[in-house]
Amino acid sequence: MEEPEFLTDTRTFYDTIATDYAEHFRDPMATRHWDRAVLAAFADIVRAEDTGPVADLGCGPGWISAHLDALGLPVSGVDLSPEMVALARREYPGLRFDVGSMLDLDLPDGSLGGIVAWYSIIHTPLERLPELFAEFHRMLAPGGHLLVAFQAGDEPLRLARPFGHPVSLDFRRRQPDRIAELLAGAGLDVRSRLLREPEEVLGESTPQAYLTARKPAADAG
């Protein structure tokens, strides 16, 4: 089956900019206070449920995976870009990172206690999100938790020639209420919503959204 164009475009974009991206955003968590707070709360909840390991889907250079590992979670990362995965493996050799698509992962049903999609649903077209969230539901164990982060808004951002490279990609902003509806449609109970204003010091121009959801404990699949 031919790969969807959006996957090919996303892989090419991140393969091309991987080294410059990782260098430019080195140690991004140091100044992201809200991000650290959200991830800490998520880690506390997942540890309390103790339903399985966590997958960082769209892990990029591995920063979020490493942060979750430091918070005591058994975590591994997956990314569409082989170059990003290579960077993550070199930087964090004690963690596991694999190349793969969130839409088609070879993971057993109910095998994950948690999923983090940290700014990684923004390259998936809206019409494919129900399929993606259904896959999240499939992989989560009953009682497992999901955390998604994304830029809030309606209009996509077209990023062209980052770091001078001849590539471009759409960054799709989302409305939190719409994402919550789609998560509910996939059988995931939304447990929290946080919307914060952009912080100029971080180079943000739009509000940032964080949603958590849970697969019902009584749901066997």
N, C-alpha and C positions, 0 to 999 in steps of 0.2 A: 504494500500500500504506500502511495506517495505521501511523504511527510507534509503536513500543513505548512504553508508559506510563513506563518507567523513564528513557528518554531525554528525554521531555517534562518530567518532574519535575526531572531533573538540570539541564536548560537553564534552566527557570524559576527554580530555586533560585539558581543562580550568576549569572544575569542580574540578579536582585533584589539580591544582596548584593555585587556585583562591586566597587563603589567603596569600600565600607566594608572589605571583605576586603583589598583591595590596600593600603589605608592602615594597617590594623591590623597587617598582617604585612610592612610595608615592610622591605626588606633582610634577609630571613629567613636568608640564608646566613651572615651574620656570626657567629652563635653556634652554627651547626650543623656541628660539627667532623667528625662521622662522615659526614654527608651530603657534605661537600666531599671527604673522602677517597674515598668510593665513586665519586663522579662523576669525580674525577681518575683513578682506576684505569680506569674505563670509557673515558674519553677516550684514555688511553694505548693501550689495547687496540684501540680502533677506528682510531686513527691508524696503528697498526702494520699492521693488516689492509688499510687503504686500499681498501675495497670500495664506497665511495659516501657520500653525505651522510647526516645523522642527522635523524630526525623526533622532536620532543618532542610526544608525543600526550597531550592533556589538559593543555595548557601553561599554562592559567590566565593570570595577568598577565604571563607571559613570563620569570619569574626564572630558571628552569632553562635555558631556551633561551639567555638572555644569559650565564649562567655557562658553559655548554658552548661558546659562541662565544668567550668569553675564554680557554678552554682550547685553542682552536685547531681546533675542529670546525666543518665547514660544516653549519649547523643551521637548521631552520625549525620553527615551532610550529603545532599544530592544536588547536582547542578547540571543544567543542559550544556554548559560550556566546558569542554575538556581542558581549555587553558585555565579557567578559573579553578577547576578541580585540581589541576597540577600545582597551582599556587597554594591552595589550601593544604595539600598533602605535604608540600615542602615546609610550610610555615608551622603546621601542627601535626607532626608525624605520629603523635600518639592517638590521633582520632582517625576515624574511617570516613573517607569521602569517595563517592561514586558518581559517574556520569549517568544521567538519565533525565527523562521527562516526567514532570509531575502527573501528566495525564496517562502515563503508561509505565507504572513501576511494578517490578516483579516482587511484590511483598505480599505475604499471606493476609487473608482477611483477619481483621481484629488483632494485628500484630504490634500495633503502636499504642503506647500510652499517651503520646502527645505528638502534635504536628505544629511546626512553626513555618509560616509562609510570610517571611519578612520582606515586604516590598517585592514579592515575586509573582503576585497575581496580576501585576500592572501591565504585563505584556500579553496576557491572554484575552482574546476578544470576549465581549460581554456574552455572546451567544454560546460560548464554550464554558463559561463559569459553572452552569449547573452540572455539567459533566465532571468538571474538576472537583467540585464540592462533593459530588456523589462518590468520587474516588477517595477523597479524604474520609468520608463516612465509612467506606468499605475497609480502609486500612486501620482505622481507630478501633481499639478495644472498647467494649461497653464501659462507660465511665471515663473514657479518654477525652483529652482536651485539645482544642485547636486555638492557635493565636495567629491572626492575620494583621498585617500593618500595610498601609497604603496612603498615597496622597489623596485627600478629599477634594472633589470637584466634579465638573461635568466635561470640560474641554481637555482633550489630550495635549500633551506636550510633545512636539516633534524635536528630538535632539539630533542635530546634524554636526558632523565632523568633530566629535569630542576628542580633545587632545590632538587635534589636527589630522585625525585618521579619516579616510574617505568612506565612512559608514554613517548610517542614521537609523533611528528607531523611534516608534511611538511609545510614550509613557502614558498609559491610560489612567486617568484619575477616576475615582469612584465616589458615589454617595453612600455613606455608611448605612442609611436605612435600606437602600437597595441591596447592598451586600448582606445585610441581616436577613432580608426576605429570601434571598437565594440560599443562604445557609439553612434557614428553617425549612425551605423546600427540599433540601437534601437530607432532612431528618436530624439536623444538628440544632440543639437548643442554645440560643445566644444568651450568654451569661453576663457580659459586660460590654460597654461601648465607651470609648474615650476619644474625644475630638479636641485637639489643642490647636492654638493659633500658630502660624509659622514663626520661626525664630530667625531673625536676620543674620545673627552670628553664625548660624549653621547653613546659610545660603538658601533658606527655604522661601518660597513665594506663595505656597498654598497651605491650608490647614492639613494636619496629619491625623490619621485615624487608626485606632487600634481596637479590634474586636476579638473577644474570646467566645468560644462555643464549646459545647460538650455533647458527646454522643450519649444518649440516655443509658443508664446502667442496666436497664432491663432489656435493651435492644441487643439481640444476639446477631444482628447483621442486617 
